[in-house]
Amino acid sequence: MRRIFWIVLLAGSLATELPAGRLTQQDYLAEVNLGNRAVAAAKAADAALGLAALEPRAMLSPMLDASVVYVDDQAEPTTPFSPSRATATTAEARISKQLNLIGTRLSVGFKESNNAIGFPSGSFISPDGAPFYSLTNGLTFGLSQPLLRDFGARGYQIQQRKANAASEGARLMNRYAAAGMLFEARAAYITLAGMRAVGLLLSESLERNQRILDWTRAKYSDNLVDKVDLLQVQAALKQVESGLNQTRAEEARAAEKFNVLRGLDPKSPVGELEFPEPPKALPEAVGERLDLQAAQKRVEGGDAAVDEVKERFMPDLSVFGSATTSGTDLPEKAGYPTNSIRSWDFDHPTYVVGVKLSSTLDLPLYKKVLEGAKLAAGQGRETLVEQKLKTESDWTALDGQWAALVEQIKLARALEEIQKDKAEREKKRYRDGRTTNFQVLRFEEDYNQARINSLRLKMQAGILAAQAEFYNGGKLKW
């Protein structure tokens, strides 16, 4: 009856239709996605790295420069014409923006300066000591156009390429690490469910070997078997007991890792699991592995770094111009601020037009810096080639392991069927009185060991399939 109980319990653990409260592998992976701190950190890092690529856009954003300055200069007059105090308040604001077309920069600004100059009472210039005021203000419209360096907003484009390559490369490696965490979770689930199933089969074996030992002892007492036969059965029982203890220890470690991966205390109860059947075939490679894509992004970043050096050392030739309107207090309003009115004068703006040239004269330094950037880019390409070879090698090794494991599983299943048929036929012979209970138990044990071997091979196949999922990105949903 105990043997039938274990068989029914094991069959229930491998059933396709799951009872209520059982944790499936997909449900467990969902818990890992929610509860694992490393996965949560990877999600946050993914979002942060994506936003980091926006930084170069600030080069094209409108910029505001504003300032307010107050100056108060007091001095002892040295001549009848020397002022005793001069104050000035200047307020200035300017908005500028670079266009992402040909590198043109536009600006609009406003500046106002309020000045006062005071003389001592009784001086030749101001007998009553009244200060003289002046007010100037105006709008400035500016335009600059690079002709060599940064023409066509190359500086912005290079910085954007670098930022994109760095951000996307880091995101890909971050996702690769997160996919590796999900692979660990898949492997942990398969291992724990498999260890539990193996433990049930070994418990059944232990109970069966105990019955074989009891039978052998009885026969030994009747001098029907030799001492060596008893010792052999005792050794077989100890071997099964040792295997069961080892399996239980592995199950305990697997349960701890199982819980840690989903963010729970290692000693938390696990509940019931299903043993997932391995797929019929290994998942095919889909696209390029994430770490290989990251290496490609590093190459793109290296190329952008070479262009950045070229652009930074290129001579700067640009034309610029501005037009400034002016406003001031009129001479007849010298009593400002009490009786003066500010006025604008747009009739005579001030125009400025110019050309600017700047260039480095240290050409040897430029060549060294450029050569360094090219060497770094070349190293990135060599690393990419090596990474491609490694990726192909990993897939080839995985395919080879899978092919060998498939053959092992076929042989194990064939052996399992033979052992099962042998055990059933021996039971029939026993019912016909043509064999002994000892032989039936022996054949049942052979069948049980074949089932354990098949189960362990299935665990290996499931973990290999999980590794292929990891190489394909781990099915990340972010």
C-alpha positions in Angstrom: 0.0 0.0 0.0 2.8 2.4 0.8 4.3 1.8 -2.7 1.0 2.5 -4.4 0.7 5.7 -2.3 4.1 7.0 -3.6 3.3 6.1 -7.2 -0.1 8.0 -7.0 1.6 11.0 -5.4 4.3 11.1 -8.1 1.8 10.8 -10.9 -0.1 13.7 -9.4 3.1 15.8 -9.3 3.6 15.3 -13.1 -0.1 15.7 -14.1 -0.8 18.2 -16.8 -4.0 19.7 -15.2 -2.8 21.6 -12.2 -4.8 21.7 -8.9 -5.7 24.9 -7.3 -2.8 26.7 -5.4 0.0 25.2 -7.4 2.7 27.6 -8.6 3.4 27.2 -12.3 6.7 28.2 -13.8 5.2 31.2 -15.6 3.6 32.4 -12.3 7.0 32.0 -10.6 8.7 34.1 -13.3 6.1 36.7 -12.8 6.9 36.8 -9.1 10.6 37.1 -9.9 9.9 40.0 -12.2 8.0 41.7 -9.4 10.0 40.7 -6.3 13.6 40.3 -7.4 15.5 43.5 -6.5 18.1 43.0 -9.2 15.4 42.8 -11.8 13.7 45.8 -10.4 17.1 47.7 -10.4 17.6 46.6 -14.0 14.2 48.0 -15.0 15.0 51.4 -13.3 18.4 51.4 -15.0 16.9 50.7 -18.3 14.6 53.8 -18.0 17.4 56.0 -16.7 19.8 54.9 -19.5 17.1 55.7 -22.1 16.7 59.2 -20.7 20.5 59.8 -20.7 20.4 59.7 -24.5 18.4 62.9 -24.4 21.2 65.0 -23.0 22.7 66.2 -26.3 19.4 67.7 -27.3 20.1 70.5 -24.8 22.5 71.8 -27.5 19.4 72.6 -29.6 17.2 73.8 -26.8 16.5 77.5 -26.4 18.9 79.1 -23.9 18.2 82.1 -21.6 21.1 84.2 -20.3 20.0 87.0 -17.9 21.9 89.2 -15.4 21.4 92.3 -13.2 24.4 94.3 -12.1 24.6 97.2 -9.8 27.8 99.4 -9.5 28.3 102.1 -6.9 31.7 104.0 -7.2 32.4 106.8 -4.7 35.6 108.9 -4.9 37.1 112.1 -3.5 37.1 114.7 -6.4 40.6 115.7 -7.4 39.5 118.4 -9.9 36.5 120.7 -10.3 35.4 118.4 -13.1 35.8 115.1 -11.2 32.6 113.3 -10.1 32.2 112.3 -6.5 30.0 109.3 -7.1 28.9 107.2 -10.1 26.2 104.5 -10.0 25.0 102.2 -12.7 22.3 99.5 -12.8 22.4 97.2 -15.8 19.9 94.5 -16.7 20.4 92.2 -19.6 18.6 89.1 -21.0 19.2 87.1 -24.1 17.5 84.0 -25.7 19.4 82.0 -28.2 18.8 78.8 -30.1 20.8 76.6 -32.5 18.9 75.3 -35.5 19.5 71.6 -36.4 19.8 72.4 -40.1 23.1 74.0 -41.0 24.3 75.0 -37.5 22.8 78.5 -37.6 22.3 80.2 -34.2 19.7 82.9 -33.6 19.6 85.2 -30.6 17.3 87.9 -29.3 18.4 90.1 -26.4 17.4 93.1 -24.4 19.7 95.4 -22.4 19.0 98.4 -20.2 21.6 100.6 -18.4 20.6 103.3 -15.9 23.6 105.5 -14.9 23.9 108.4 -12.5 26.9 110.7 -12.0 27.0 113.0 -9.0 29.3 116.0 -8.3 29.9 117.9 -5.1 27.7 120.9 -4.3 29.3 124.1 -5.6 31.3 122.3 -8.3 31.7 124.0 -11.7 29.6 121.3 -13.5 26.7 121.0 -10.9 26.6 123.9 -8.6 23.5 122.6 -6.8 24.9 119.1 -6.5 22.1 117.5 -8.6 23.3 114.2 -10.3 23.2 113.7 -14.0 21.2 110.7 -15.2 21.4 108.7 -18.4 19.3 105.7 -19.6 20.1 103.5 -22.6 18.3 100.4 -23.7 17.7 98.4 -26.8 16.9 95.1 -28.5 19.6 93.1 -30.2 18.9 90.5 -33.0 21.9 88.3 -33.7 22.7 85.7 -36.3 25.8 83.5 -36.6 26.7 80.8 -39.1 29.7 78.4 -38.9 31.4 77.6 -42.2 33.8 74.9 -41.1 33.6 73.5 -37.6 30.1 72.5 -36.6 28.7 73.3 -40.1 25.4 71.5 -40.4 25.2 71.0 -36.6 27.8 68.3 -36.9 28.8 68.8 -33.2 25.2 68.0 -32.1 24.9 65.0 -34.4 28.2 63.5 -33.2 27.3 64.0 -29.6 23.9 62.4 -30.2 25.5 59.4 -31.9 27.9 59.0 -29.0 25.1 59.3 -26.4 22.8 56.9 -28.3 25.6 54.3 -28.7 26.6 54.6 -25.0 23.0 54.5 -23.8 21.8 51.7 -26.0 25.0 49.7 -25.3 24.5 50.0 -21.6 20.8 49.2 -21.9 21.6 46.1 -23.9 24.1 44.8 -21.3 21.7 45.7 -18.5 19.0 43.7 -20.2 21.4 40.9 -20.8 22.1 40.7 -17.1 18.3 40.8 -16.4 17.8 38.0 -18.9 20.5 36.0 -17.0 18.6 36.5 -13.8 15.4 35.1 -15.4 17.5 32.2 -16.7 18.6 31.5 -13.1 14.9 31.6 -12.1 13.9 29.1 -14.8 16.8 26.8 -13.8 15.9 27.2 -10.1 12.3 26.2 -10.8 13.2 23.2 -12.9 15.8 22.1 -10.3 13.5 22.4 -7.3 10.6 20.7 -9.1 12.9 18.0 -10.4 14.6 17.4 -7.0 11.2 17.0 -5.4 10.1 14.4 -8.0 13.5 12.6 -7.7 13.1 12.6 -3.9 9.7 11.0 -4.2 11.1 8.2 -6.4 14.0 7.7 -4.1 11.7 7.5 -1.1 9.8 4.8 -2.9 13.1 3.1 -3.6 14.1 3.3 0.0 10.9 1.7 1.1 11.2 -1.0 -1.5 14.9 -1.7 -0.6 13.9 -2.0 3.0 11.3 -4.7 2.1 14.0 -6.4 0.0 16.3 -6.3 3.1 13.6 -7.7 5.3 13.0 -10.6 2.9 16.7 -11.3 2.5 17.2 -11.3 6.3 14.4 -13.9 6.6 16.0 -16.0 4.0 19.4 -15.7 5.6 17.9 -16.8 8.9 16.6 -19.9 7.1 20.1 -20.4 5.6 18.6 -20.0 2.1 21.0 -17.1 1.1 24.6 -16.4 1.8 25.9 -13.6 4.0 27.3 -11.8 0.9 23.7 -11.6 -0.4 22.6 -9.9 2.8 25.5 -7.5 2.7 24.8 -6.6 -0.9 21.2 -5.8 -0.1 22.3 -3.8 2.9 24.8 -1.8 0.8 22.1 -1.2 -1.8 19.8 0.2 0.9 22.5 2.5 2.2 23.3 3.7 -1.3 19.6 4.7 -1.8 19.5 6.3 1.6 22.6 8.3 0.8 21.2 9.4 -2.5 17.9 10.4 -0.9 19.8 12.5 1.8 21.8 14.2 -0.9 18.7 14.9 -3.0 17.0 16.4 0.0 20.0 18.6 0.7 20.0 19.7 -2.9 16.3 20.4 -2.7 16.7 22.5 0.4 19.4 24.6 -1.3 17.3 24.9 -4.4 14.3 26.0 -2.3 16.4 28.7 -0.7 17.6 30.0 -4.1 14.1 29.7 -5.4 12.8 32.0 -2.7 15.7 34.5 -2.8 15.2 35.0 -6.6 11.6 36.0 -6.0 12.5 38.4 -3.2 11.3 36.3 -0.2 13.0 34.9 2.9 15.1 31.8 2.0 13.1 29.7 4.5 9.7 30.8 3.2 7.4 27.9 2.2 7.4 27.1 -1.5 4.1 25.2 -2.0 3.4 22.8 -4.8 5.2 23.0 -8.1 4.8 21.3 -11.5 7.6 19.6 -13.3 7.8 21.3 -16.7 8.3 18.9 -19.6 11.3 20.0 -21.8 10.4 21.2 -25.3 10.6 19.0 -28.3 13.4 21.0 -29.8 15.8 23.7 -28.6 14.7 27.3 -29.4 16.3 28.7 -32.5 18.6 31.7 -32.2 16.5 34.9 -32.7 18.5 37.9 -34.0 21.8 38.6 -32.3 22.5 38.1 -28.6 22.1 41.1 -26.4 25.8 41.2 -25.4 26.8 41.1 -29.1 24.4 44.0 -29.9 26.0 45.9 -27.0 29.5 45.3 -28.5 28.2 46.7 -31.9 27.0 49.8 -30.1 30.5 50.3 -28.6 31.9 50.2 -32.1 29.5 52.9 -33.1 30.5 54.9 -30.1 34.2 54.6 -31.1 33.5 55.8 -34.6 31.6 58.8 -33.1 34.6 59.5 -30.9 36.9 59.6 -33.9 34.6 62.1 -35.6 34.4 64.1 -32.4 38.2 64.6 -32.4 38.2 65.6 -36.1 35.5 68.1 -35.4 37.1 69.5 -32.3 40.4 70.2 -34.0 38.9 71.6 -37.2 39.4 75.3 -37.8 36.5 77.5 -36.8 35.5 79.9 -39.5 32.1 81.7 -39.0 30.3 84.8 -40.0 28.1 86.7 -37.5 26.0 89.8 -37.5 23.6 91.7 -35.2 21.3 94.7 -35.2 20.6 96.6 -32.0 17.9 99.2 -31.5 18.6 102.0 -29.1 16.6 104.1 -26.7 17.7 106.9 -24.4 16.4 109.8 -22.3 16.3 113.0 -24.3 18.4 116.0 -23.4 15.4 118.1 -22.5 14.4 115.4 -20.0 17.6 115.8 -17.9 15.5 115.8 -14.7 15.1 112.0 -14.9 13.8 110.1 -13.1 11.2 112.5 -11.6 10.3 114.3 -14.8 11.8 112.2 -17.6 10.1 109.7 -19.9 11.9 106.7 -21.4 11.7 106.6 -25.1 12.7 104.2 -27.9 14.5 105.1 -31.0 14.3 102.5 -33.8 15.4 104.8 -36.5 19.1 104.3 -36.1 19.9 100.8 -35.1 23.5 99.7 -34.7 24.7 97.0 -37.1 27.6 94.6 -36.5 28.9 92.2 -39.1 32.1 90.2 -38.8 34.1 87.1 -39.6 35.9 85.0 -37.0 38.7 82.5 -37.6 40.3 80.3 -35.0 42.5 77.2 -35.4 44.8 75.0 -33.4 48.5 75.3 -34.3 49.5 72.1 -32.4 49.1 69.7 -35.3 51.3 66.9 -33.7 48.9 66.9 -30.7 45.9 66.6 -33.0 47.5 63.7 -34.9 48.2 61.8 -31.6 44.8 62.4 -30.2 43.2 61.3 -33.5 45.4 58.2 -33.7 44.4 57.3 -30.1 40.7 57.5 -31.0 41.3 55.4 -34.1 43.1 52.7 -32.1 40.3 52.6 -29.6 37.8 52.2 -32.4 39.9 49.5 -34.0 40.1 47.7 -30.6 36.3 47.8 -30.4 36.0 46.2 -33.9 38.4 43.4 -32.9 36.4 42.9 -29.7 33.2 42.7 -31.8 34.7 40.0 -34.1 35.8 38.0 -31.0 32.4 38.4 -29.5 30.7 37.2 -32.6 32.9 34.1 -32.6 32.2 33.5 -28.9 28.4 33.8 -29.5 28.6 31.4 -32.4 30.7 29.0 -30.3 28.2 29.2 -27.4 25.3 28.4 -29.7 27.2 25.6 -31.3 28.1 24.1 -27.9 24.5 24.4 -26.8 23.3 22.6 -29.9 25.9 19.9 -29.4 24.8 19.4 -25.8 21.2 19.3 -26.8 21.8 16.8 -29.5 23.7 14.5 -27.2 21.1 14.9 -24.5 18.3 14.1 -26.9 20.0 10.8 -27.7 20.5 10.1 -24.0 16.8 10.8 -23.3 15.8 8.4 -26.2 17.9 5.6 -24.7 16.7 6.4 -21.2 13.1 6.2 -22.3 13.7 3.0 -24.2 15.4 1.5 -21.1 12.5 2.8 -18.9 10.0 1.0 -21.2 12.0 -2.2 -21.1 12.3 -2.0 -17.3 8.6 -1.3 -17.0 7.7 -4.2 -19.2 10.1 -6.5 -17.3 8.6 -5.5 -14.0 5.0 -6.0 -15.1 5.9 -9.4 -16.6 7.6 -10.5 -13.4 4.5 -9.5 -11.4 2.4 -11.8 -13.7 4.9 -14.6 -13.1 4.7 -14.0 -9.4 0.9 -14.3 -9.5 1.4 -17.5 -11.4 3.7 -18.8 -8.8 6.7 -18.9 -11.1 9.0 -16.4 -9.3 9.6 -14.8 -5.9 8.5 -11.6 -4.3 12.2 -10.7 -4.0 12.6 -10.8 -7.8 9.5 -8.7 -8.3 10.9 -6.0 -5.9 14.2 -6.1 -7.7 12.7 -5.6 -11.1 10.5 -2.8 -9.7 13.6 -1.2 -8.3 15.3 -1.4 -11.7 12.3 0.3 -13.3 12.3 3.0 -10.6 16.0 3.7 -11.2 15.3 4.0 -14.9 12.6 6.6 -14.2 15.0 8.6 -12.0 17.6 8.6 -14.7 15.0 9.8 -17.3 13.8 12.5 -14.9 17.3 13.8 -14.3 18.0 14.0 -18.1 14.7 15.9 -18.5 15.9 18.4 -15.9 19.1 18.9 -17.9 17.1 19.4 -21.1 14.9 22.0 -19.4 17.9 23.9 -18.2 19.5 23.8 -21.7 16.2 25.2 -23.2 16.2 27.9 -20.5 19.7 28.8 -21.5 18.7 29.2 -25.1 15.9 31.5 -24.0 18.5 33.5 -22.1 20.6 33.8 -25.3 17.5 35.0 -27.1 16.9 37.8 -24.6 15.0 36.0 -21.8 11.6 37.2 -23.1 11.9 40.5 -21.3 8.8 42.6 -21.4 10.4 46.0 -21.0 
